[in-house]
Amino acid sequence: MINVHKEYHQAFLLEPTKLSRIVDAIHERLEDHEGTMQHDTFEVFLTGNQREEMTTLSQVLALDNSRKHKIMRLIVTCSAGSRTAPRPEHEVQVDFARMQPNSSGGSSQVVAIGVRSDAAGWATRALSEVEEQVERTWLHHVRPVVALVGLLVVALLLLASRFVSFEPIMSATWWLNASDLDRVQSMLAQQRTLTDDELREISTRQLRNIVAAHRGSRQSQGTQASRTLFLVVPLLVVVLCTAILLLTCYPRKVFLWGDEVERYASTVQRRKAKWSIIAGVTVVGVSSSFFFEGLSAWLPR
């Protein structure tokens, strides 16, 4: 007995037409074995640890697939065998949303195809044709998800940069600018002890610089707050929309019949709306930042 098995770590969207084509492709291959009887089994796993077993595709597609009874996994098993055989000699199984344990101790969702037969050549050919039909259900989420993760990282870094200062801290001991240092250097160049008047002059320069620095800091607080507001608010909106997109708008599995049709349409609309908000907020935020910087350059300080 030959067993051929293959797994795919792919998000998928399974709708009635694609499911019918998969079942038809399996039936066509099973018909290669003349004088056998075909038998179909559909195992449906629903929320709440419910499981139903059916024998026709129409029964599966008639399920409500409602929020309380949502389809979480579907196993399609089609077999063929002679009347006298104790078990089918040829079998093809497609498992959508099977949970596969991984090396980290958790589990991941896969789509698995298994073919069992006495004929090795037939098993390989059946796997290839079924695989071709299954691949048409793939959802290509890699690029948008990677873009969203990158956008989220950049937005969080920009947010952090508004609240963490990387500027060097001015020494609180000396508080002397370039001209003050030149003056002190000229005093020390005479190789003598500084007089009381010279020491008072240096102290006066230090105090003058401290007052000027703090006065300038108070004057710039309003401007800095406005700049931060123009940047932080759009960034928070981008972070929120990105998180919603990653968590709710790119599902790993979609069984698109019953009530799921309306739910998935709502998901697609929400996805488009969130991307539009991100694009709009980014454009407005960048434009406002440039406008504010340009306006600040012309305003008197």
C-alpha positions as CSV (number, residue, x, y, z in Angstrom):
1,M,0.0,0.0,0.0
2,I,1.4,3.4,-1.1
3,N,0.7,6.4,1.1
4,V,1.5,9.9,-0.2
5,H,1.1,12.9,2.1
6,K,1.8,16.6,1.7
7,E,1.1,19.7,3.9
8,Y,0.8,23.4,3.1
9,H,1.2,26.2,5.6
10,Q,-1.1,28.6,3.6
11,A,-4.1,30.7,4.3
12,F,-7.1,29.7,2.2
13,L,-10.5,30.7,1.0
14,L,-12.7,27.8,0.2
15,E,-15.9,28.6,-1.6
16,P,-18.5,26.2,-3.1
17,T,-17.2,26.3,-6.7
18,K,-13.6,25.5,-5.7
19,L,-14.7,22.8,-3.3
20,S,-16.8,21.2,-6.0
21,R,-13.9,21.3,-8.4
22,I,-11.7,19.6,-5.8
23,V,-14.2,16.8,-5.2
24,D,-14.8,16.4,-9.0
25,A,-11.0,16.1,-9.6
26,I,-10.8,13.3,-7.0
27,H,-13.8,11.5,-8.5
28,E,-12.2,11.7,-12.0
29,R,-9.1,10.0,-10.7
30,L,-11.0,7.3,-8.7
31,E,-12.9,6.5,-11.9
32,D,-9.6,5.2,-13.3
33,H,-10.2,2.1,-11.3
34,E,-12.9,0.2,-13.1
35,G,-15.2,-2.1,-11.2
36,T,-15.0,-0.2,-7.9
37,M,-17.6,1.6,-5.9
38,Q,-17.0,5.2,-4.7
39,H,-17.8,6.5,-1.3
40,D,-17.6,10.1,0.0
41,T,-17.3,11.3,3.6
42,F,-17.3,14.9,4.8
43,E,-16.3,15.6,8.4
44,V,-17.2,19.1,9.5
45,F,-15.8,20.6,12.8
46,L,-17.8,23.5,14.2
47,T,-17.3,25.9,17.1
48,G,-18.1,24.6,20.5
49,N,-16.4,21.2,19.8
50,Q,-19.2,20.1,17.5
51,R,-18.6,17.6,14.8
52,E,-20.9,16.4,12.0
53,E,-20.3,13.7,9.4
54,M,-22.0,13.9,6.0
55,T,-22.0,11.8,2.8
56,T,-22.9,14.5,0.2
57,L,-21.4,17.8,-0.8
58,S,-24.8,19.4,-0.9
59,Q,-25.3,18.7,2.8
60,V,-22.0,20.5,3.6
61,L,-22.9,23.5,1.6
62,A,-26.4,23.6,3.2
63,L,-24.8,24.3,6.6
64,D,-25.7,27.8,8.1
65,N,-22.1,28.4,9.0
66,S,-23.4,31.0,11.4
67,R,-21.4,32.8,14.1
68,K,-22.4,30.3,16.8
69,H,-21.9,27.3,14.5
70,K,-19.0,28.4,12.4
71,I,-17.0,25.9,10.4
72,M,-13.5,25.6,11.7
73,R,-12.2,22.5,9.8
74,L,-13.3,20.4,6.9
75,I,-12.0,16.9,6.0
76,V,-13.0,15.6,2.5
77,T,-12.4,11.8,2.1
78,C,-13.2,10.1,-1.2
79,S,-12.5,6.4,-1.6
80,A,-13.1,3.6,-4.1
81,G,-12.9,-0.2,-3.6
82,S,-14.3,-3.4,-4.9
83,R,-17.5,-4.9,-3.3
84,T,-15.6,-7.8,-1.7
85,A,-12.6,-5.7,-0.3
86,P,-12.7,-5.3,3.5
87,R,-11.5,-1.7,3.1
88,P,-11.2,0.7,0.1
89,E,-8.1,0.1,-2.0
90,H,-7.9,3.8,-3.2
91,E,-8.5,6.8,-1.1
92,V,-7.9,10.6,-1.3
93,Q,-8.3,12.9,1.7
94,V,-8.0,16.7,1.8
95,D,-8.0,18.2,5.3
96,F,-8.6,22.0,5.5
97,A,-7.4,23.7,8.7
98,R,-5.7,20.7,10.3
99,M,-3.8,21.7,13.5
100,Q,-0.2,20.4,13.1
101,P,2.1,20.4,16.2
102,N,5.4,22.3,15.7
103,S,8.9,22.1,17.2
104,S,8.2,25.0,19.6
105,G,5.5,23.1,21.5
106,G,2.6,24.9,19.9
107,S,0.6,24.1,16.8
108,S,0.0,25.7,13.4
109,Q,-2.8,25.4,10.8
110,V,-2.1,23.5,7.6
111,V,-3.9,22.1,4.6
112,A,-3.1,18.4,4.2
113,I,-3.5,16.1,1.2
114,G,-3.2,12.4,1.6
115,V,-3.4,9.7,-1.1
116,R,-3.5,6.0,-0.4
117,S,-3.5,3.3,-3.1
118,D,-1.9,0.1,-4.3
119,A,-0.9,1.8,-7.5
120,A,2.1,4.1,-7.0
121,G,1.8,5.9,-10.3
122,W,-1.9,6.6,-9.8
123,A,-1.2,7.9,-6.3
124,T,1.4,10.4,-7.5
125,R,-0.8,11.5,-10.4
126,A,-3.9,11.9,-8.1
127,L,-1.9,14.0,-5.7
128,S,-0.6,16.3,-8.4
129,E,-4.1,17.0,-9.8
130,V,-5.8,17.5,-6.5
131,E,-2.9,19.7,-5.4
132,E,-3.5,21.9,-8.5
133,Q,-7.1,22.5,-7.5
134,V,-6.3,23.1,-3.8
135,E,-3.7,25.7,-4.7
136,R,-6.4,27.8,-6.2
137,T,-7.9,28.4,-2.8
138,W,-4.7,30.1,-1.4
139,L,-5.0,33.6,0.0
140,H,-1.9,35.7,-0.6
141,H,-1.5,37.7,2.6
142,V,2.3,37.7,2.9
143,R,3.0,41.0,1.3
144,P,0.3,43.1,3.0
145,V,1.1,41.5,6.4
146,V,4.8,42.2,6.1
147,A,4.0,45.8,5.0
148,L,1.8,46.2,8.0
149,V,4.4,44.8,10.4
150,G,7.0,47.2,9.0
151,L,4.6,50.1,9.2
152,L,3.8,49.2,12.8
153,V,7.5,49.1,13.8
154,V,8.2,52.4,12.1
155,A,5.2,54.1,13.8
156,L,6.2,52.8,17.2
157,L,9.8,54.0,16.7
158,L,8.6,57.4,15.7
159,L,6.3,57.6,18.8
160,A,9.2,56.6,21.0
161,S,11.4,59.3,19.5
162,R,9.0,62.0,20.5
163,F,9.3,61.1,24.2
164,V,12.9,60.0,24.4
165,S,15.5,62.7,24.0
166,F,18.8,61.7,22.3
167,E,20.3,65.2,22.6
168,P,23.4,65.6,24.7
169,I,22.8,67.1,28.1
170,M,24.6,70.4,28.6
171,S,27.0,70.4,31.6
172,A,25.4,72.0,34.6
173,T,28.8,72.8,36.1
174,W,30.2,75.3,33.6
175,W,27.4,76.7,31.3
176,L,29.9,78.5,29.2
177,N,29.6,79.2,25.5
178,A,32.4,79.6,23.0
179,S,32.9,83.4,23.6
180,D,32.9,82.8,27.4
181,L,35.5,80.1,27.0
182,D,37.7,82.4,24.9
183,R,37.5,85.0,27.7
184,V,38.4,82.4,30.4
185,Q,41.3,81.1,28.3
186,S,42.7,84.7,28.0
187,M,42.6,85.0,31.8
188,L,44.3,81.7,32.4
189,A,47.0,82.5,29.7
190,Q,48.5,85.1,32.0
191,Q,49.7,82.3,34.4
192,R,48.4,84.0,37.5
193,T,45.6,83.5,40.1
194,L,42.3,84.9,39.0
195,T,41.1,87.9,40.9
196,D,37.7,88.1,42.7
197,D,36.4,90.4,40.0
198,E,37.4,87.9,37.3
199,L,35.8,85.1,39.2
200,R,32.6,87.1,39.6
201,E,32.7,87.9,35.9
202,I,32.8,84.1,35.1
203,S,30.0,83.4,37.5
204,T,27.9,86.2,35.9
205,R,28.5,84.7,32.5
206,Q,27.4,81.3,33.7
207,L,24.2,82.7,35.3
208,R,23.4,84.7,32.2
209,N,23.7,81.5,30.1
210,I,21.5,79.5,32.5
211,V,18.7,82.1,32.5
212,A,18.8,82.4,28.7
213,A,18.7,78.6,28.2
214,H,15.7,78.2,30.6
215,R,13.9,81.2,29.1
216,G,14.3,79.8,25.6
217,S,13.1,76.4,26.8
218,R,9.9,77.9,28.2
219,Q,9.3,79.8,25.0
220,S,9.7,76.7,22.9
221,Q,7.4,74.5,25.1
222,G,4.3,75.6,23.2
223,T,5.9,75.1,19.8
224,Q,7.2,71.7,20.8
225,A,3.8,70.6,22.2
226,S,2.2,71.6,18.9
227,R,4.8,69.7,16.9
228,T,4.4,66.6,19.1
229,L,0.6,66.8,18.8
230,F,0.7,67.0,14.9
231,L,2.9,63.9,14.8
232,V,1.7,61.8,17.7
233,V,-2.1,61.8,16.9
234,P,-1.6,60.6,13.3
235,L,0.9,57.9,14.5
236,L,-1.6,56.7,17.1
237,V,-4.3,56.4,14.5
238,V,-1.9,54.4,12.2
239,V,-0.9,52.1,15.0
240,L,-4.5,51.4,15.9
241,C,-5.6,50.8,12.3
242,T,-2.5,48.6,11.7
243,A,-3.3,46.5,14.8
244,I,-6.9,46.0,13.7
245,L,-5.8,45.0,10.2
246,L,-3.3,42.4,11.5
247,L,-5.7,40.9,14.1
248,T,-9.0,40.9,12.3
249,C,-8.7,41.6,8.5
250,Y,-6.4,38.8,7.2
251,P,-8.0,35.5,8.3
252,R,-6.1,32.3,7.9
253,K,-9.1,30.2,6.9
254,V,-12.4,31.1,5.2
255,F,-15.2,28.6,4.4
256,L,-17.2,30.9,2.2
257,W,-20.8,29.8,2.3
258,G,-23.8,30.4,4.5
259,D,-23.5,33.3,6.9
260,E,-19.7,33.5,6.3
261,V,-20.3,35.2,2.9
262,E,-21.7,38.3,4.6
263,R,-19.1,38.2,7.4
264,Y,-16.2,38.0,4.9
265,A,-17.6,40.8,2.8
266,S,-17.7,42.9,5.9
267,T,-14.1,42.0,6.6
268,V,-13.0,43.0,3.1
269,Q,-14.8,46.4,3.5
270,R,-13.2,46.9,6.9
271,R,-9.8,46.1,5.4
272,K,-10.2,48.6,2.6
273,A,-11.5,51.3,5.0
274,K,-8.5,50.8,7.4
275,W,-6.0,51.0,4.5
276,S,-7.7,54.2,3.3
277,I,-7.4,55.7,6.8
278,I,-3.8,54.8,7.1
279,A,-3.0,56.3,3.7
280,G,-5.0,59.5,4.4
281,V,-3.6,60.0,7.9
282,T,-0.1,59.5,6.7
283,V,-0.4,62.0,3.9
284,V,-2.2,64.6,6.1
285,G,0.3,64.0,8.9
286,V,3.4,64.4,6.8
287,S,1.9,67.5,5.0
288,S,0.9,69.1,8.3
289,S,4.4,68.4,9.7
290,F,6.1,70.1,6.8
291,F,3.6,73.0,6.9
292,F,4.1,73.5,10.6
293,E,7.9,73.4,10.2
294,G,7.8,76.0,7.4
295,L,5.4,78.2,9.3
296,S,7.6,78.1,12.4
297,A,10.6,79.2,10.4
298,W,8.8,82.4,9.5
299,L,7.2,83.2,12.8
300,P,9.2,85.4,15.2
301,R,10.8,83.6,18.1
